[in-house]
Amino acid sequence: MFAKLFAPGNDSFLSSLGLLSLRLWLGLTMLLNHGIGKLRAFDTMAPHWVDPFKIGHTASFTLVVFAEVVAASLLAAGFLTRFAALVLAINMGVAFVVAHKGSLSGDHSGELAFIYLGGFVALFFAGGGRLSLDQRIFGSGRSGSSKKSKSSDH
């Protein structure tokens, strides 16, 4: 029992359960605590939003809302996980560097953006795992990998 629990298998059920937890935790928190509020206040917030790429305040804000609503929803569902994680990582990277000036402490700390960034980068590299829509939709064509993943669970 302990060997299975502590085995470093990278495609085990427990690894996929961990990825599911991370996807739901970060995706839903981003959506509910950040994205929905921005979407509801779009008309009032967009004209005043920071424009780091000089594409216009509304365009910059639209990208943020896309990341925090659409990409966060995709991430939680495990659909196009790596794309969603990349979009969210870029969003949090810009927030950390531009809005928080790379600060991890103080009055305008970017610690939360930095923590989100770490989670999104991890999900970008790891993918959604076996408990994702990606696996259900795109994973069936890899017959060799399913045999390997079953043997790595033991």
C-alpha positions as protocol buffer text, in pm:
chain_id: "A"
residue {
  index: 1
  type: MET
  ca { x: 0 y: 0 z: 0 }
}
residue {
  index: 2
  type: PHE
  ca { x: 275 y: 248 z: 93 }
}
residue {
  index: 3
  type: ALA
  ca { x: 471 y: 162 z: -220 }
}
residue {
  index: 4
  type: LYS
  ca { x: 173 y: 251 z: -439 }
}
residue {
  index: 5
  type: LEU
  ca { x: 104 y: 570 z: -243 }
}
residue {
  index: 6
  type: PHE
  ca { x: 462 y: 698 z: -261 }
}
residue {
  index: 7
  type: ALA
  ca { x: 561 y: 562 z: -603 }
}
residue {
  index: 8
  type: PRO
  ca { x: 679 y: 838 z: -835 }
}
residue {
  index: 9
  type: GLY
  ca { x: 450 y: 729 z: -1120 }
}
residue {
  index: 10
  type: ASN
  ca { x: 374 y: 1022 z: -1342 }
}
residue {
  index: 11
  type: ASP
  ca { x: 60 y: 875 z: -1499 }
}
residue {
  index: 12
  type: SER
  ca { x: -105 y: 717 z: -1198 }
}
residue {
  index: 13
  type: PHE
  ca { x: -463 y: 768 z: -1089 }
}
residue {
  index: 14
  type: LEU
  ca { x: -339 y: 970 z: -792 }
}
residue {
  index: 15
  type: SER
  ca { x: -140 y: 1200 z: -1023 }
}
residue {
  index: 16
  type: SER
  ca { x: -449 y: 1256 z: -1235 }
}
residue {
  index: 17
  type: LEU
  ca { x: -655 y: 1319 z: -922 }
}
residue {
  index: 18
  type: GLY
  ca { x: -397 y: 1579 z: -819 }
}
residue {
  index: 19
  type: LEU
  ca { x: -419 y: 1747 z: -1160 }
}
residue {
  index: 20
  type: LEU
  ca { x: -800 y: 1746 z: -1138 }
}
residue {
  index: 21
  type: SER
  ca { x: -780 y: 1910 z: -795 }
}
residue {
  index: 22
  type: LEU
  ca { x: -537 y: 2173 z: -919 }
}
residue {
  index: 23
  type: ARG
  ca { x: -745 y: 2246 z: -1230 }
}
residue {
  index: 24
  type: LEU
  ca { x: -1066 y: 2285 z: -1032 }
}
residue {
  index: 25
  type: TRP
  ca { x: -905 y: 2479 z: -748 }
}
residue {
  index: 26
  type: LEU
  ca { x: -727 y: 2732 z: -967 }
}
residue {
  index: 27
  type: GLY
  ca { x: -977 y: 2745 z: -1253 }
}
residue {
  index: 28
  type: LEU
  ca { x: -1287 y: 2792 z: -1041 }
}
residue {
  index: 29
  type: THR
  ca { x: -1120 y: 3035 z: -802 }
}
residue {
  index: 30
  type: MET
  ca { x: -999 y: 3246 z: -1095 }
}
residue {
  index: 31
  type: LEU
  ca { x: -1342 y: 3236 z: -1259 }
}
residue {
  index: 32
  type: LEU
  ca { x: -1550 y: 3307 z: -949 }
}
residue {
  index: 33
  type: ASN
  ca { x: -1321 y: 3549 z: -763 }
}
residue {
  index: 34
  type: HIS
  ca { x: -1180 y: 3744 z: -1055 }
}
residue {
  index: 35
  type: GLY
  ca { x: -1340 y: 3672 z: -1394 }
}
residue {
  index: 36
  type: ILE
  ca { x: -1712 y: 3702 z: -1321 }
}
residue {
  index: 37
  type: GLY
  ca { x: -1670 y: 4037 z: -1146 }
}
residue {
  index: 38
  type: LYS
  ca { x: -1471 y: 4178 z: -1436 }
}
residue {
  index: 39
  type: LEU
  ca { x: -1722 y: 4046 z: -1686 }
}
residue {
  index: 40
  type: ARG
  ca { x: -2013 y: 4207 z: -1498 }
}
residue {
  index: 41
  type: ALA
  ca { x: -1831 y: 4540 z: -1468 }
}
residue {
  index: 42
  type: PHE
  ca { x: -1688 y: 4532 z: -1820 }
}
residue {
  index: 43
  type: ASP
  ca { x: -1833 y: 4866 z: -1933 }
}
residue {
  index: 44
  type: THR
  ca { x: -1707 y: 5056 z: -1630 }
}
residue {
  index: 45
  type: MET
  ca { x: -1366 y: 4888 z: -1595 }
}
residue {
  index: 46
  type: ALA
  ca { x: -1252 y: 4857 z: -1958 }
}
residue {
  index: 47
  type: PRO
  ca { x: -1192 y: 5227 z: -2035 }
}
residue {
  index: 48
  type: HIS
  ca { x: -959 y: 5260 z: -1733 }
}
residue {
  index: 49
  type: TRP
  ca { x: -772 y: 4929 z: -1759 }
}
residue {
  index: 50
  type: VAL
  ca { x: -394 y: 4930 z: -1793 }
}
residue {
  index: 51
  type: ASP
  ca { x: -273 y: 4894 z: -2153 }
}
residue {
  index: 52
  type: PRO
  ca { x: 71 y: 4729 z: -2129 }
}
residue {
  index: 53
  type: PHE
  ca { x: 89 y: 4625 z: -2496 }
}
residue {
  index: 54
  type: LYS
  ca { x: -47 y: 4953 z: -2640 }
}
residue {
  index: 55
  type: ILE
  ca { x: -344 y: 4781 z: -2808 }
}
residue {
  index: 56
  type: GLY
  ca { x: -607 y: 4992 z: -2631 }
}
residue {
  index: 57
  type: HIS
  ca { x: -763 y: 4979 z: -2286 }
}
residue {
  index: 58
  type: THR
  ca { x: -1073 y: 4789 z: -2399 }
}
residue {
  index: 59
  type: ALA
  ca { x: -871 y: 4535 z: -2600 }
}
residue {
  index: 60
  type: SER
  ca { x: -634 y: 4476 z: -2307 }
}
residue {
  index: 61
  type: PHE
  ca { x: -926 y: 4432 z: -2069 }
}
residue {
  index: 62
  type: THR
  ca { x: -1099 y: 4196 z: -2317 }
}
residue {
  index: 63
  type: LEU
  ca { x: -792 y: 3972 z: -2312 }
}
residue {
  index: 64
  type: VAL
  ca { x: -797 y: 3967 z: -1932 }
}
residue {
  index: 65
  type: VAL
  ca { x: -1167 y: 3880 z: -1924 }
}
residue {
  index: 66
  type: PHE
  ca { x: -1111 y: 3609 z: -2186 }
}
residue {
  index: 67
  type: ALA
  ca { x: -837 y: 3460 z: -1969 }
}
residue {
  index: 68
  type: GLU
  ca { x: -1023 y: 3484 z: -1639 }
}
residue {
  index: 69
  type: VAL
  ca { x: -1361 y: 3365 z: -1769 }
}
residue {
  index: 70
  type: VAL
  ca { x: -1315 y: 3152 z: -2081 }
}
residue {
  index: 71
  type: ALA
  ca { x: -969 y: 3004 z: -2015 }
}
residue {
  index: 72
  type: ALA
  ca { x: -1048 y: 2950 z: -1645 }
}
residue {
  index: 73
  type: SER
  ca { x: -1366 y: 2762 z: -1742 }
}
residue {
  index: 74
  type: LEU
  ca { x: -1176 y: 2551 z: -1996 }
}
residue {
  index: 75
  type: LEU
  ca { x: -911 y: 2475 z: -1735 }
}
residue {
  index: 76
  type: ALA
  ca { x: -1164 y: 2363 z: -1474 }
}
residue {
  index: 77
  type: ALA
  ca { x: -1333 y: 2139 z: -1731 }
}
residue {
  index: 78
  type: GLY
  ca { x: -1001 y: 1997 z: -1846 }
}
residue {
  index: 79
  type: PHE
  ca { x: -1076 y: 2093 z: -2206 }
}
residue {
  index: 80
  type: LEU
  ca { x: -786 y: 2237 z: -2408 }
}
residue {
  index: 81
  type: THR
  ca { x: -604 y: 2236 z: -2076 }
}
residue {
  index: 82
  type: ARG
  ca { x: -259 y: 2334 z: -2199 }
}
residue {
  index: 83
  type: PHE
  ca { x: -397 y: 2620 z: -2410 }
}
residue {
  index: 84
  type: ALA
  ca { x: -606 y: 2746 z: -2117 }
}
residue {
  index: 85
  type: ALA
  ca { x: -312 y: 2717 z: -1877 }
}
residue {
  index: 86
  type: LEU
  ca { x: -86 y: 2906 z: -2119 }
}
residue {
  index: 87
  type: VAL
  ca { x: -340 y: 3188 z: -2156 }
}
residue {
  index: 88
  type: LEU
  ca { x: -379 y: 3211 z: -1779 }
}
residue {
  index: 89
  type: ALA
  ca { x: -2 y: 3195 z: -1720 }
}
residue {
  index: 90
  type: ILE
  ca { x: 52 y: 3485 z: -1959 }
}
residue {
  index: 91
  type: ASN
  ca { x: -229 y: 3677 z: -1789 }
}
residue {
  index: 92
  type: MET
  ca { x: -79 y: 3621 z: -1443 }
}
residue {
  index: 93
  type: GLY
  ca { x: 274 y: 3692 z: -1566 }
}
residue {
  index: 94
  type: VAL
  ca { x: 163 y: 4029 z: -1700 }
}
residue {
  index: 95
  type: ALA
  ca { x: -33 y: 4101 z: -1381 }
}
residue {
  index: 96
  type: PHE
  ca { x: 267 y: 4014 z: -1166 }
}
residue {
  index: 97
  type: VAL
  ca { x: 520 y: 4217 z: -1367 }
}
residue {
  index: 98
  type: VAL
  ca { x: 305 y: 4513 z: -1478 }
}
residue {
  index: 99
  type: ALA
  ca { x: 40 y: 4563 z: -1211 }
}
residue {
  index: 100
  type: HIS
  ca { x: 243 y: 4445 z: -912 }
}
residue {
  index: 101
  type: LYS
  ca { x: 588 y: 4542 z: -1046 }
}
residue {
  index: 102
  type: GLY
  ca { x: 728 y: 4199 z: -954 }
}
residue {
  index: 103
  type: SER
  ca { x: 676 y: 4255 z: -583 }
}
residue {
  index: 104
  type: LEU
  ca { x: 616 y: 3958 z: -355 }
}
residue {
  index: 105
  type: SER
  ca { x: 555 y: 4168 z: -43 }
}
residue {
  index: 106
  type: GLY
  ca { x: 435 y: 4508 z: 68 }
}
residue {
  index: 107
  type: ASP
  ca { x: 119 y: 4707 z: 13 }
}
residue {
  index: 108
  type: HIS
  ca { x: 77 y: 4616 z: -355 }
}
residue {
  index: 109
  type: SER
  ca { x: 207 y: 4259 z: -336 }
}
residue {
  index: 110
  type: GLY
  ca { x: 176 y: 4035 z: -637 }
}
residue {
  index: 111
  type: GLU
  ca { x: 211 y: 3720 z: -430 }
}
residue {
  index: 112
  type: LEU
  ca { x: -131 y: 3585 z: -533 }
}
residue {
  index: 113
  type: ALA
  ca { x: -62 y: 3644 z: -904 }
}
residue {
  index: 114
  type: PHE
  ca { x: 276 y: 3473 z: -859 }
}
residue {
  index: 115
  type: ILE
  ca { x: 117 y: 3169 z: -693 }
}
residue {
  index: 116
  type: TYR
  ca { x: -148 y: 3143 z: -966 }
}
residue {
  index: 117
  type: LEU
  ca { x: 130 y: 3174 z: -1225 }
}
residue {
  index: 118
  type: GLY
  ca { x: 313 y: 2877 z: -1071 }
}
residue {
  index: 119
  type: GLY
  ca { x: 2 y: 2660 z: -1080 }
}
residue {
  index: 120
  type: PHE
  ca { x: -79 y: 2753 z: -1439 }
}
residue {
  index: 121
  type: VAL
  ca { x: 277 y: 2682 z: -1553 }
}
residue {
  index: 122
  type: ALA
  ca { x: 263 y: 2341 z: -1383 }
}
residue {
  index: 123
  type: LEU
  ca { x: -66 y: 2261 z: -1557 }
}
residue {
  index: 124
  type: PHE
  ca { x: 74 y: 2379 z: -1890 }
}
residue {
  index: 125
  type: PHE
  ca { x: 356 y: 2125 z: -1864 }
}
residue {
  index: 126
  type: ALA
  ca { x: 154 y: 1842 z: -1703 }
}
residue {
  index: 127
  type: GLY
  ca { x: -170 y: 1874 z: -1899 }
}
residue {
  index: 128
  type: GLY
  ca { x: -511 y: 1783 z: -1768 }
}
residue {
  index: 129
  type: GLY
  ca { x: -443 y: 1423 z: -1670 }
}
residue {
  index: 130
  type: ARG
  ca { x: -665 y: 1121 z: -1724 }
}
residue {
  index: 131
  type: LEU
  ca { x: -960 y: 1282 z: -1543 }
}
residue {
  index: 132
  type: SER
  ca { x: -1013 y: 1551 z: -1805 }
}
residue {
  index: 133
  type: LEU
  ca { x: -1221 y: 1617 z: -2113 }
}
residue {
  index: 134
  type: ASP
  ca { x: -893 y: 1629 z: -2306 }
}
residue {
  index: 135
  type: GLN
  ca { x: -834 y: 1263 z: -2225 }
}
residue {
  index: 136
  type: ARG
  ca { x: -1190 y: 1167 z: -2312 }
}
residue {
  index: 137
  type: ILE
  ca { x: -1191 y: 1357 z: -2644 }
}
residue {
  index: 138
  type: PHE
  ca { x: -831 y: 1343 z: -2763 }
}
residue {
  index: 139
  type: GLY
  ca { x: -678 y: 1057 z: -2566 }
}
residue {
  index: 140
  type: SER
  ca { x: -847 y: 758 z: -2728 }
}
residue {
  index: 141
  type: GLY
  ca { x: -626 y: 768 z: -3038 }
}
residue {
  index: 142
  type: ARG
  ca { x: -313 y: 675 z: -2843 }
}
residue {
  index: 143
  type: SER
  ca { x: -350 y: 301 z: -2793 }
}
residue {
  index: 144
  type: GLY
  ca { x: 13 y: 253 z: -2686 }
}
residue {
  index: 145
  type: SER
  ca { x: -5 y: 507 z: -2407 }
}
residue {
  index: 146
  type: SER
  ca { x: -311 y: 351 z: -2244 }
}
residue {
  index: 147
  type: LYS
  ca { x: -129 y: 19 z: -2199 }
}
residue {
  index: 148
  type: LYS
  ca { x: 172 y: 197 z: -2054 }
}
residue {
  index: 149
  type: SER
  ca { x: -39 y: 406 z: -1814 }
}
residue {
  index: 150
  type: LYS
  ca { x: -220 y: 100 z: -1682 }
}
residue {
  index: 151
  type: SER
  ca { x: 107 y: -75 z: -1609 }
}
residue {
  index: 152
  type: SER
  ca { x: 246 y: 232 z: -1429 }
}
residue {
  index: 153
  type: ASP
  ca { x: -38 y: 221 z: -1174 }
}
residue {
  index: 154
  type: HIS
  ca { x: 101 y: -94 z: -1013 }
}
